[in-house]
Amino acid sequence: MKRDVPVRKNPYKGINLNKKNITFATNLAQAIFGQNI
């Protein structure tokens, strides 16, 4: 039971991290280029 919980949470955390990384990358691009992409 204890092993199943982190395994199920990991994919959701990975998706959330990917979304945060994409938004962070777009924010960096906007800050560097000064343009809205």
PDB file with SEQRES, HELIX, SHEET and CRYST1 records, atoms N, CA, C and O in Angstrom:
SEQRES   1 A   37  MET LYS ARG ASP VAL PRO VAL ARG LYS ASN PRO TYR LYS          
SEQRES   2 A   37  GLY ILE ASN LEU ASN LYS LYS ASN ILE THR PHE ALA THR          
SEQRES   3 A   37  ASN LEU ALA GLN ALA ILE PHE GLY GLN ASN ILE                  
HELIX    1 AA1 ASP A    4  PHE A   33  1                                  30    
CRYST1    1.000    1.000    1.000  90.00  90.00  90.00 P 1           1          
ATOM      1  N   MET A   1       0.845  -1.208   0.000  1.00  0.00           N  
ATOM      2  CA  MET A   1       0.000   0.000   0.000  1.00  0.00           C  
ATOM      3  C   MET A   1       0.877   1.254   0.000  1.00  0.00           C  
ATOM      4  O   MET A   1       0.651   2.183  -0.775  1.00  0.00           O  
ATOM      5  N   LYS A   2       1.871   1.264   0.874  1.00  0.00           N  
ATOM      6  CA  LYS A   2       2.726   2.457   0.959  1.00  0.00           C  
ATOM      7  C   LYS A   2       3.541   2.650  -0.321  1.00  0.00           C  
ATOM      8  O   LYS A   2       3.846   3.779  -0.704  1.00  0.00           O  
ATOM      9  N   ARG A   3       3.891   1.543  -0.978  1.00  0.00           N  
ATOM     10  CA  ARG A   3       4.679   1.661  -2.206  1.00  0.00           C  
ATOM     11  C   ARG A   3       3.812   2.110  -3.376  1.00  0.00           C  
ATOM     12  O   ARG A   3       4.300   2.779  -4.287  1.00  0.00           O  
ATOM     13  N   ASP A   4       2.526   1.748  -3.358  1.00  0.00           N  
ATOM     14  CA  ASP A   4       1.641   2.098  -4.475  1.00  0.00           C  
ATOM     15  C   ASP A   4       1.351   3.600  -4.509  1.00  0.00           C  
ATOM     16  O   ASP A   4       1.183   4.173  -5.585  1.00  0.00           O  
ATOM     17  N   VAL A   5       1.292   4.236  -3.343  1.00  0.00           N  
ATOM     18  CA  VAL A   5       0.925   5.659  -3.306  1.00  0.00           C  
ATOM     19  C   VAL A   5       1.947   6.543  -4.019  1.00  0.00           C  
ATOM     20  O   VAL A   5       1.549   7.334  -4.875  1.00  0.00           O  
ATOM     21  N   PRO A   6       3.255   6.451  -3.710  1.00  0.00           N  
ATOM     22  CA  PRO A   6       4.223   7.318  -4.396  1.00  0.00           C  
ATOM     23  C   PRO A   6       4.304   7.020  -5.883  1.00  0.00           C  
ATOM     24  O   PRO A   6       4.550   7.923  -6.683  1.00  0.00           O  
ATOM     25  N   VAL A   7       4.101   5.759  -6.262  1.00  0.00           N  
ATOM     26  CA  VAL A   7       4.158   5.394  -7.684  1.00  0.00           C  
ATOM     27  C   VAL A   7       3.025   6.086  -8.431  1.00  0.00           C  
ATOM     28  O   VAL A   7       3.213   6.536  -9.562  1.00  0.00           O  
ATOM     29  N   ARG A   8       1.862   6.173  -7.818  1.00  0.00           N  
ATOM     30  CA  ARG A   8       0.721   6.830  -8.466  1.00  0.00           C  
ATOM     31  C   ARG A   8       0.895   8.348  -8.474  1.00  0.00           C  
ATOM     32  O   ARG A   8       0.458   9.023  -9.406  1.00  0.00           O  
ATOM     33  N   LYS A   9       1.530   8.875  -7.440  1.00  0.00           N  
ATOM     34  CA  LYS A   9       1.700  10.336  -7.359  1.00  0.00           C  
ATOM     35  C   LYS A   9       2.785  10.830  -8.310  1.00  0.00           C  
ATOM     36  O   LYS A   9       2.712  11.959  -8.794  1.00  0.00           O  
ATOM     37  N   ASN A  10       3.789   9.997  -8.584  1.00  0.00           N  
ATOM     38  CA  ASN A  10       4.913  10.433  -9.415  1.00  0.00           C  
ATOM     39  C   ASN A  10       4.505  10.899 -10.812  1.00  0.00           C  
ATOM     40  O   ASN A  10       4.956  11.965 -11.229  1.00  0.00           O  
ATOM     41  N   PRO A  11       3.673  10.157 -11.563  1.00  0.00           N  
ATOM     42  CA  PRO A  11       3.304  10.620 -12.906  1.00  0.00           C  
ATOM     43  C   PRO A  11       2.570  11.952 -12.865  1.00  0.00           C  
ATOM     44  O   PRO A  11       2.784  12.798 -13.733  1.00  0.00           O  
ATOM     45  N   TYR A  12       1.704  12.156 -11.865  1.00  0.00           N  
ATOM     46  CA  TYR A  12       0.987  13.429 -11.770  1.00  0.00           C  
ATOM     47  C   TYR A  12       1.963  14.563 -11.472  1.00  0.00           C  
ATOM     48  O   TYR A  12       1.841  15.660 -12.017  1.00  0.00           O  
ATOM     49  N   LYS A  13       2.935  14.286 -10.598  1.00  0.00           N  
ATOM     50  CA  LYS A  13       3.934  15.307 -10.277  1.00  0.00           C  
ATOM     51  C   LYS A  13       4.776  15.616 -11.505  1.00  0.00           C  
ATOM     52  O   LYS A  13       5.130  16.771 -11.745  1.00  0.00           O  
ATOM     53  N   GLY A  14       5.098  14.585 -12.283  1.00  0.00           N  
ATOM     54  CA  GLY A  14       5.894  14.792 -13.493  1.00  0.00           C  
ATOM     55  C   GLY A  14       5.159  15.679 -14.483  1.00  0.00           C  
ATOM     56  O   GLY A  14       5.767  16.545 -15.112  1.00  0.00           O  
ATOM     57  N   ILE A  15       3.840  15.469 -14.628  1.00  0.00           N  
ATOM     58  CA  ILE A  15       3.055  16.286 -15.563  1.00  0.00           C  
ATOM     59  C   ILE A  15       3.019  17.730 -15.068  1.00  0.00           C  
ATOM     60  O   ILE A  15       3.169  18.666 -15.853  1.00  0.00           O  
ATOM     61  N   ASN A  16       2.819  17.906 -13.753  1.00  0.00           N  
ATOM     62  CA  ASN A  16       2.781  19.255 -13.194  1.00  0.00           C  
ATOM     63  C   ASN A  16       4.122  19.953 -13.385  1.00  0.00           C  
ATOM     64  O   ASN A  16       4.163  21.140 -13.708  1.00  0.00           O  
ATOM     65  N   LEU A  17       5.213  19.230 -13.189  1.00  0.00           N  
ATOM     66  CA  LEU A  17       6.541  19.818 -13.371  1.00  0.00           C  
ATOM     67  C   LEU A  17       6.747  20.207 -14.827  1.00  0.00           C  
ATOM     68  O   LEU A  17       7.343  21.245 -15.112  1.00  0.00           O  
ATOM     69  N   ASN A  18       6.262  19.387 -15.747  1.00  0.00           N  
ATOM     70  CA  ASN A  18       6.413  19.699 -17.167  1.00  0.00           C  
ATOM     71  C   ASN A  18       5.647  20.970 -17.510  1.00  0.00           C  
ATOM     72  O   ASN A  18       6.143  21.811 -18.260  1.00  0.00           O  
ATOM     73  N   LYS A  19       4.429  21.114 -16.961  1.00  0.00           N  
ATOM     74  CA  LYS A  19       3.635  22.318 -17.220  1.00  0.00           C  
ATOM     75  C   LYS A  19       4.340  23.542 -16.644  1.00  0.00           C  
ATOM     76  O   LYS A  19       4.382  24.593 -17.282  1.00  0.00           O  
ATOM     77  N   LYS A  20       4.890  23.409 -15.442  1.00  0.00           N  
ATOM     78  CA  LYS A  20       5.598  24.527 -14.814  1.00  0.00           C  
ATOM     79  C   LYS A  20       6.847  24.876 -15.610  1.00  0.00           C  
ATOM     80  O   LYS A  20       7.170  26.053 -15.769  1.00  0.00           O  
ATOM     81  N   ASN A  21       7.552  23.867 -16.112  1.00  0.00           N  
ATOM     82  CA  ASN A  21       8.766  24.114 -16.890  1.00  0.00           C  
ATOM     83  C   ASN A  21       8.425  24.820 -18.195  1.00  0.00           C  
ATOM     84  O   ASN A  21       9.163  25.703 -18.632  1.00  0.00           O  
ATOM     85  N   ILE A  22       7.312  24.439 -18.823  1.00  0.00           N  
ATOM     86  CA  ILE A  22       6.909  25.070 -20.088  1.00  0.00           C  
ATOM     87  C   ILE A  22       6.551  26.535 -19.839  1.00  0.00           C  
ATOM     88  O   ILE A  22       6.978  27.411 -20.591  1.00  0.00           O  
ATOM     89  N   THR A  23       5.779  26.805 -18.801  1.00  0.00           N  
ATOM     90  CA  THR A  23       5.400  28.184 -18.496  1.00  0.00           C  
ATOM     91  C   THR A  23       6.632  28.986 -18.106  1.00  0.00           C  
ATOM     92  O   THR A  23       6.749  30.157 -18.470  1.00  0.00           O  
ATOM     93  N   PHE A  24       7.552  28.371 -17.369  1.00  0.00           N  
ATOM     94  CA  PHE A  24       8.788  29.050 -16.973  1.00  0.00           C  
ATOM     95  C   PHE A  24       9.631  29.370 -18.197  1.00  0.00           C  
ATOM     96  O   PHE A  24      10.225  30.445 -18.282  1.00  0.00           O  
ATOM     97  N   ALA A  25       9.685  28.445 -19.143  1.00  0.00           N  
ATOM     98  CA  ALA A  25      10.457  28.660 -20.372  1.00  0.00           C  
ATOM     99  C   ALA A  25       9.838  29.785 -21.193  1.00  0.00           C  
ATOM    100  O   ALA A  25      10.560  30.616 -21.745  1.00  0.00           O  
ATOM    101  N   THR A  26       8.515  29.820 -21.280  1.00  0.00           N  
ATOM    102  CA  THR A  26       7.852  30.879 -22.046  1.00  0.00           C  
ATOM    103  C   THR A  26       8.072  32.221 -21.360  1.00  0.00           C  
ATOM    104  O   THR A  26       8.283  33.231 -22.032  1.00  0.00           O  
ATOM    105  N   ASN A  27       8.026  32.242 -20.026  1.00  0.00           N  
ATOM    106  CA  ASN A  27       8.280  33.483 -19.294  1.00  0.00           C  
ATOM    107  C   ASN A  27       9.707  33.959 -19.522  1.00  0.00           C  
ATOM    108  O   ASN A  27       9.946  35.156 -19.675  1.00  0.00           O  
ATOM    109  N   LEU A  28      10.653  33.031 -19.545  1.00  0.00           N  
ATOM    110  CA  LEU A  28      12.045  33.390 -19.818  1.00  0.00           C  
ATOM    111  C   LEU A  28      12.174  33.954 -21.225  1.00  0.00           C  
ATOM    112  O   LEU A  28      12.857  34.956 -21.434  1.00  0.00           O  
ATOM    113  N   ALA A  29      11.524  33.318 -22.184  1.00  0.00           N  
ATOM    114  CA  ALA A  29      11.591  33.780 -23.574  1.00  0.00           C  
ATOM    115  C   ALA A  29      10.997  35.178 -23.687  1.00  0.00           C  
ATOM    116  O   ALA A  29      11.543  36.030 -24.388  1.00  0.00           O  
ATOM    117  N   GLN A  30       9.883  35.418 -23.005  1.00  0.00           N  
ATOM    118  CA  GLN A  30       9.254  36.739 -23.040  1.00  0.00           C  
ATOM    119  C   GLN A  30      10.170  37.772 -22.397  1.00  0.00           C  
ATOM    120  O   GLN A  30      10.264  38.900 -22.880  1.00  0.00           O  
ATOM    121  N   ALA A  31      10.843  37.402 -21.320  1.00  0.00           N  
ATOM    122  CA  ALA A  31      11.732  38.334 -20.634  1.00  0.00           C  
ATOM    123  C   ALA A  31      12.957  38.640 -21.491  1.00  0.00           C  
ATOM    124  O   ALA A  31      13.427  39.777 -21.524  1.00  0.00           O  
ATOM    125  N   ILE A  32      13.470  37.630 -22.178  1.00  0.00           N  
ATOM    126  CA  ILE A  32      14.675  37.832 -22.997  1.00  0.00           C  
ATOM    127  C   ILE A  32      14.344  38.602 -24.273  1.00  0.00           C  
ATOM    128  O   ILE A  32      15.004  39.590 -24.595  1.00  0.00           O  
ATOM    129  N   PHE A  33      13.331  38.152 -24.992  1.00  0.00           N  
ATOM    130  CA  PHE A  33      13.000  38.776 -26.277  1.00  0.00           C  
ATOM    131  C   PHE A  33      12.084  39.988 -26.105  1.00  0.00           C  
ATOM    132  O   PHE A  33      11.972  40.819 -27.006  1.00  0.00           O  
ATOM    133  N   GLY A  34      11.432  40.086 -24.946  1.00  0.00           N  
ATOM    134  CA  GLY A  34      10.529  41.210 -24.715  1.00  0.00           C  
ATOM    135  C   GLY A  34       9.312  41.162 -25.615  1.00  0.00           C  
ATOM    136  O   GLY A  34       8.753  42.199 -25.974  1.00  0.00           O  
ATOM    137  N   GLN A  35       8.904  39.961 -25.978  1.00  0.00           N  
ATOM    138  CA  GLN A  35       7.744  39.810 -26.856  1.00  0.00           C  
ATOM    139  C   GLN A  35       6.789  38.783 -26.274  1.00  0.00           C  
ATOM    140  O   GLN A  35       7.199  37.871 -25.556  1.00  0.00           O  
ATOM    141  N   ASN A  36       5.506  38.942 -26.594  1.00  0.00           N  
ATOM    142  CA  ASN A  36       4.511  37.954 -26.169  1.00  0.00           C  
ATOM    143  C   ASN A  36       4.410  36.867 -27.221  1.00  0.00           C  
ATOM    144  O   ASN A  36       4.051  37.139 -28.366  1.00  0.00           O  
ATOM    145  N   ILE A  37       4.725  35.636 -26.839  1.00  0.00           N  
ATOM    146  CA  ILE A  37       4.691  34.528 -27.795  1.00  0.00           C  
ATOM    147  C   ILE A  37       3.331  33.834 -27.706  1.00  0.00           C  
ATOM    148  O   ILE A  37       3.082  32.868 -28.427  1.00  0.00           O  
TER     149      ILE A  37                                                      
END                                                                             
